[in-house]
Amino acid sequence: MRPLAPCPAPPLFARPEFQAVSGEALRPGGLALTRRALALLGQALPPGSTVLDLGCGRGATARLLAQEGFEVLGLDPSEDLMGAEPWPGVQRLRALAQALPLVARGLDAIFCECVLSVTGQSGAVLAEATRALKPGGWLALSDLYLRGASGHAAGGGSCLSCLSGAMPEATLRRHLEAAGFHVTHFEDHTRLLAELAGRLIFAGVEPGALCAGGRPGYFLCLARRG
């Protein structure tokens, strides 16, 4: 979860008070949707598959995937988030989501969790995901979206807002299809967003970047590269 444009103040996910509430995963639900995606994929993603944690941050997902027996790459532009300590079974890369330093058709799956909405370049990110995945490879995507909305959230120019790049489900599906993906599964998990917002409020942290405008929701989506 790392914005590409300079910010005059740290984005919400980079603030220590947010991290103290959200935990290592830095997103609604923690690792719950990662485990849900793995359960849905089942035998379609066997141990030994090569998997990228795109926007790995502190590495919660990358470490879980390594524990599950996958060959794992963890990629993030932030050295501060990744830290210096090694993650057993994970090869780490410092790079941007829209410019992956990876060969074409080398990955079996990509996990992109609460990252796409903050890049500001969703089309480029999805195009790179398509390039890096093998034909038939999987994209496990979880993020904010706009429920019952026809456009982007108001105030989209603010790099402090995790909602600034969120889009309605129909728009997301069109972007995935345009990039060469077929959506096989879409679930609403807005409850996890509400729970995180509630914990932030209880801790005295303003969750406005998660909750402002456009009826925000949270989803899990599985899509397969054509």
C-alpha positions in Angstrom: 0.0 0.0 0.0 2.2 2.8 -1.2 1.2 6.0 -3.2 3.4 6.9 -6.1 3.1 10.7 -5.8 4.9 12.7 -3.0 2.6 13.5 0.0 2.9 16.4 2.3 2.1 14.1 5.2 2.3 10.3 5.6 -0.6 8.3 4.1 -3.0 6.7 6.6 -1.4 3.2 6.4 2.1 4.6 7.1 1.1 6.3 10.3 2.2 4.5 13.5 -1.2 4.9 15.2 -2.9 3.2 12.2 -0.3 0.4 12.2 -0.9 -0.2 15.9 -4.6 -0.9 15.2 -4.4 -2.7 11.8 -1.5 -5.0 12.6 1.2 -6.3 10.2 -1.2 -6.7 7.2 -2.1 -2.9 7.2 -5.5 -3.6 5.8 -9.1 -4.5 6.7 -9.4 -8.1 7.9 -5.7 -8.7 8.2 -4.9 -12.1 6.6 -8.5 -13.3 6.6 -9.1 -12.6 2.9 -5.7 -14.0 2.0 -6.7 -17.3 3.6 -10.1 -17.1 2.0 -8.5 -16.6 -1.5 -6.2 -19.6 -0.9 -9.2 -21.7 0.1 -11.2 -20.7 -3.0 -8.2 -21.4 -5.3 -7.6 -24.8 -3.7 -5.9 -27.3 -6.1 -5.8 -24.6 -8.8 -2.8 -23.2 -7.0 -0.8 -26.1 -5.6 2.2 -25.8 -3.3 5.4 -25.0 -5.3 3.6 -22.5 -7.4 5.4 -19.2 -8.0 3.5 -16.4 -6.3 4.0 -12.6 -6.1 2.8 -10.5 -3.1 2.4 -7.2 -4.9 2.8 -4.3 -2.6 3.9 -6.6 0.2 4.5 -3.9 2.8 5.6 -5.5 6.0 5.3 -9.0 4.5 2.4 -10.6 6.3 1.0 -12.1 3.2 4.4 -13.1 1.7 5.4 -14.9 4.9 2.0 -16.7 5.0 2.4 -17.8 1.4 5.9 -19.1 2.1 4.6 -21.1 5.0 2.0 -22.6 2.7 4.8 -24.0 0.5 4.8 -21.5 -2.4 7.8 -20.0 -4.1 7.3 -16.4 -3.0 8.3 -13.0 -4.3 7.5 -9.9 -2.2 7.6 -6.5 -4.0 7.2 -3.1 -2.6 8.6 0.4 -3.3 9.1 1.1 0.5 12.3 0.0 2.2 10.9 1.4 5.4 7.9 -1.0 5.3 9.9 -4.0 4.2 12.6 -3.4 6.8 16.0 -5.1 7.0 15.2 -8.4 8.6 15.0 -11.4 6.2 11.7 -13.2 5.6 12.3 -16.9 5.4 11.3 -18.3 2.0 10.6 -14.9 0.5 12.7 -13.1 -2.2 12.2 -9.4 -1.8 12.2 -6.8 -4.6 12.0 -3.0 -4.3 10.0 -1.8 -7.3 6.7 -0.2 -8.4 3.6 -2.2 -9.2 3.3 -0.7 -12.7 6.9 -1.6 -13.6 7.5 -5.1 -12.4 11.2 -6.2 -12.8 10.0 -9.7 -13.7 10.1 -11.8 -16.9 6.9 -12.3 -18.8 4.7 -15.3 -18.1 6.7 -16.4 -15.0 4.1 -16.3 -12.2 1.3 -18.7 -11.3 -0.5 -16.1 -9.1 -0.4 -12.5 -7.8 -1.8 -11.4 -4.5 -2.7 -7.7 -4.7 -4.3 -6.7 -1.4 -5.4 -3.1 -0.7 -2.8 -1.9 -3.2 -4.5 -1.2 -6.6 -6.6 1.7 -5.3 -3.6 3.6 -4.0 -1.3 3.3 -7.0 -3.2 5.9 -9.1 -2.4 3.8 -12.2 -4.7 0.8 -12.0 -4.6 0.2 -15.8 -0.8 0.0 -15.9 -0.7 -2.2 -12.8 -3.2 -4.7 -14.3 -1.3 -4.7 -17.6 1.9 -5.6 -15.8 0.0 -8.3 -13.9 -1.2 -9.8 -17.2 2.3 -9.7 -18.6 3.9 -11.3 -15.6 1.3 -14.1 -15.2 1.4 -17.4 -17.1 -1.7 -18.1 -19.2 -4.3 -19.3 -16.8 -2.5 -17.7 -13.9 -4.5 -16.1 -11.0 -5.0 -12.6 -9.6 -6.2 -12.5 -6.1 -7.4 -8.9 -5.5 -8.8 -7.3 -2.4 -9.4 -3.6 -2.0 -11.8 -0.8 -1.4 -14.6 -0.2 -3.9 -17.7 2.0 -4.3 -21.0 0.4 -3.6 -23.9 1.7 -5.6 -21.8 4.4 -7.2 -21.3 5.2 -10.9 -18.0 7.2 -10.6 -14.9 7.6 -8.6 -14.9 8.9 -5.0 -14.9 12.6 -4.5 -11.6 14.1 -3.6 -9.7 11.6 -5.7 -6.7 13.9 -5.9 -5.7 13.4 -2.3 -2.9 10.9 -1.9 -3.8 10.6 1.8 -7.1 8.9 0.8 -7.1 5.1 0.5 -10.5 5.6 -1.3 -9.2 8.0 -3.9 -8.6 5.2 -6.4 -11.6 3.1 -5.5 -14.1 2.3 -8.2 -17.5 0.7 -8.6 -17.6 -3.1 -9.1 -18.8 -2.7 -12.7 -15.9 -0.4 -13.5 -13.4 -2.8 -11.8 -14.7 -5.7 -13.9 -14.4 -3.7 -17.1 -10.8 -2.8 -16.2 -10.0 -6.5 -15.5 -11.6 -7.7 -18.7 -9.7 -5.0 -20.7 -6.4 -6.3 -19.2 -7.2 -9.8 -20.3 -8.7 -11.3 -17.0 -11.8 -13.3 -16.5 -13.5 -12.7 -13.1 -14.4 -16.0 -11.5 -15.4 -14.9 -8.0 -16.4 -11.6 -6.3 -17.3 -11.3 -2.7 -18.3 -8.3 -0.6 -16.5 -8.0 2.7 -17.5 -4.5 3.8 -17.9 -5.8 7.3 -14.1 -6.0 7.6 -13.8 -2.3 6.6 -16.4 -1.2 9.1 -14.7 -3.2 11.8 -11.3 -1.6 11.1 -12.9 1.9 11.0 -14.6 1.1 14.4 -11.3 0.1 16.0 -9.6 3.2 14.6 -12.3 5.4 16.1 -12.0 3.6 19.5 -8.2 4.2 19.4 -8.7 7.9 18.6 -7.5 7.7 15.0 -9.6 9.6 12.4 -10.5 7.0 9.7 -11.9 9.5 7.2 -9.6 8.3 4.4 -11.3 4.9 4.7 -14.9 6.2 5.0 -15.3 9.4 3.1 -17.9 9.7 0.3 -19.3 7.2 -2.2 -20.5 4.4 0.1 -17.2 2.7 0.4 -17.0 -1.1 0.6 -14.4 -3.8 0.6 -14.2 -6.8 -1.7 -12.3 -10.0 -2.6 -12.0 -10.9 -6.3 -10.4 -13.8 -8.1 -9.6 -13.3 -11.8 -7.9 -15.6 -14.2 -5.6 -14.6 -17.0 -6.9 -15.5 -20.4 
